[in-house]
Amino acid sequence: MREALAYGIPIIIAYNDTDLDRVDLETILRIPNKEDNIIENAERIRQFAYDMMGKRVDIKNVAPHLDQHQKEKDRLSFMQSVLNGKKYN
């Protein structure tokens, strides 16, 4: 999924991706994570595929949410707060 986004390819996801929770783009279709999600959302998926023909994901809109450098900074900040006995914000 991240590789598709990096190439600008619109995606369909059927799960909660914590990195993309706050990203609201027309090039990302979210469907429920259920056993019959494809059947129940077939028309939405078909329409999304047609709507996305020739469109690209603007990487500038998703890159900040997928940036490993920022995640590492946050992780290290958390670990430092644990070492210091402080509550992490």
C-alpha positions in Angstrom: 0.0 0.0 0.0 2.7 2.5 0.9 4.6 1.6 -2.3 1.5 2.3 -4.4 1.1 5.7 -2.6 4.8 6.5 -3.2 4.1 5.9 -7.0 1.0 8.0 -6.9 -1.4 5.2 -7.4 -4.9 5.6 -5.8 -5.6 2.9 -3.2 -8.5 1.0 -1.6 -8.0 0.0 2.0 -10.2 -2.1 4.1 -8.5 -1.7 7.4 -7.6 1.1 9.9 -4.1 2.4 9.0 -3.0 4.6 11.9 -0.6 6.5 9.6 -3.4 7.6 7.3 -6.3 8.1 9.8 -6.1 11.9 9.3 -5.6 11.8 5.6 -8.8 12.6 3.6 -8.1 12.4 -0.1 -10.3 11.4 -3.0 -7.5 9.0 -4.1 -7.9 6.8 -1.0 -11.1 4.8 -0.8 -11.9 3.3 2.6 -14.2 0.3 2.8 -15.2 -1.6 6.0 -13.1 -4.5 7.1 -15.7 -7.2 6.9 -15.9 -10.6 5.3 -18.3 -9.4 2.6 -16.7 -6.0 2.1 -16.1 -6.4 -1.6 -19.6 -7.6 -2.4 -21.2 -4.9 -0.3 -19.0 -2.2 -1.8 -18.7 -3.4 -5.4 -20.4 -0.4 -6.9 -18.3 2.1 -4.8 -15.1 0.2 -5.9 -16.2 0.2 -9.5 -17.0 3.9 -9.4 -13.8 4.7 -7.6 -11.8 2.8 -10.3 -13.5 4.9 -13.1 -13.1 8.1 -11.2 -9.4 7.5 -10.6 -8.5 6.8 -14.2 -5.7 9.2 -15.0 -5.5 10.6 -11.5 -2.5 10.4 -9.2 -2.1 10.6 -5.4 -0.4 13.9 -4.5 2.5 12.5 -2.5 2.9 15.9 -0.7 -0.4 15.1 1.0 0.6 11.7 2.3 4.4 11.8 2.7 4.3 13.6 6.1 2.1 10.9 7.5 4.4 8.1 6.2 7.7 9.7 7.0 9.9 7.2 8.9 12.1 10.0 10.2 9.3 11.6 12.1 8.1 8.3 13.5 11.6 7.6 14.7 11.8 11.0 16.4 8.5 10.3 18.1 9.6 6.8 19.2 12.9 8.2 20.7 11.0 11.0 22.4 8.7 8.4 24.0 11.6 6.2 25.1 13.3 9.3 26.6 10.2 10.2 28.5 10.0 6.6 29.9 13.7 6.8 31.0 13.0 10.2 32.6 9.9 8.8 34.4 7.7 11.4 32.7 4.4 11.1 31.1 4.6 11.1 27.3 2.6 13.8 25.5 
